[in-house]
Each structure stands twice: as C-alpha cells, then as structure tokens.
C-alpha cells in the first residue's frame, strides 16, 4: 500500500468514527424517539459507510470489492429501515415532541382511509381534519 492510500484510509476511518460518535451523542441528547431514530440512522449509516470506504482503501482485491458492496447495501437500506420504524412508531400512537407547527401526520392516515373507504370511521376529534 502506498502512502496516499494509507493516509486516505486513515482519514476515512477517523471521519467515520467521528460521525458515529456524533450520532451516538445525538441518541443520548435528543428529546424523543423520532429524533433519536433520525440521529442513529443517518449518522450511523454515514459513519459506517465511511469506515467501510476506509477499509476498502486499505485493502486490496476482492475484500475491497466486498467492503464497497456492503457500503452500497448499507446506504440503500438504512434510510428505508429508519422510515419503516418511525412509521410503525407513529401508527402505534407513540407521541412525538412537537413544536409550534404540530404533528403533520396526526390526521393524515385517517383522512386517506376515509377518502379511500367511505365506510371507515371518521377521524378522531381533535386531530387535524376532525371535529
């Protein structure tokens, strides 16, 4: 391995570890499950991808290709998994910490179901779109 690849792989590994640390601090400090999930999925996926890129730069041949393939799979699936978990948490009525704008998804599912099926029950009172 030449000097440039050694420096590149060291920089990628350190940057990935730093971003992973920032994501871990976000998981500890943020107020609710949704923002913690966001910090863990975004920073965790980017940090792990940078670490895998550093491993690929440090290695040769088939192992570098395997690390790049793992990085591509990670970057493709981590946001989808985080979205699915956040949607499941919202459907199970886990309350988010909302600001002045409120919860945009609170009545959206009930309204969409009511438009699709007229026999569906009306939205809950107090929810956007409700009475």
Secondary structure, DSSP 8 states (H G I E B T S, - for coil): --HHHHHHHHHHHHHHHHHHHHHHHHHHHSSSHHHHHHHHHHHHHHHHHHHHHHHHHHS-THHHHHHHHHHHHHHHHHHHHHHHHHHHHHHTT------TT--TTTTHHHHHHHHH-TTS----TTSTT--
